[in-house]
Amino acid sequence: MELIYTGKTKDVFKLENELYLLKFKDDVTGENGVFDPGANTVGLTIDGAGLAGLKLTSFFYSKLNELEVPTHYVDANFEEQTMTVKPATVFGKGLEVICRFKAVGSFLRRYGAYVQEGQDLDAFVEVTIKDDDRLDPPISEDALAMLNLLTHEEYAILKERTIEIAKFVGAELAKKDLTLYDIKLEFGRDAKTNEIILIDEISGGNMRAYKGATYIEPLELEQIMLAK
């Protein structure tokens, strides 16, 4: 295997069969030792976070593949803490797409003069540029098109799939009496077909889930969701 990228929470290896391997780590994003799925820095290390993230990602991706939602997921190896995926190219240097159902996190910090914490949002979608130095700034549809990162047609697909996937995840959480506040997703273009597909992970590390008014930590979320 060839190591081609070292990320905040995963390392990426290239396999000989044209597929790729994601190695999940125990690092999670946050600041000052506090977990925050919207942060752009590694804030802390939680023992077991990598495996928990992989298991929950495999759970969601397997269901999405069954529903024929385009993803890069092939399979997972829990013992090795790895996930095999199809090759995909990112938009520019990478985009993050957030779907918000409640006003919390960076949305609340930006627009707190106009909303109350926890206020309902109607599957609000926003896109940010992956740029640590500039704190992952939000970017509009027009700017994406003008900078040749995403066409208007591709943006429409991206937004539709983001809402579809976020509502699917929310419905799965609701089966366990949990509420999805927001979720961060990543997309790319399938390296062979150029189709827009879901990439990266779907785990407690990139969403906020609550049970009533209590926030559920990533490891606890995995335990709740995968409990028989």
Buried (B, 14 or more C-beta within 10 A) or exposed (E): EEEEEEBBBBBBBBEEEEBBBBBBBBBBBBBEEEBBBBBBEBBBEBEEBBBBBBBBBBBBBBBBBEEEBBBBBBEBEEEEBBBBBBBBEBBBEBBBBBBBBBBBBBBBEEEEEEBEEEEEBEBBBBBBBBBEEEEBEBBEBEBBBEEEBBEEEBBEBBBEBBBBBBBBBBEBBEEBEBBBBBBBBBBBBBBEEEEBBBBBBBBBBBBBBBBEEEBBBBBBBBBBBEEE
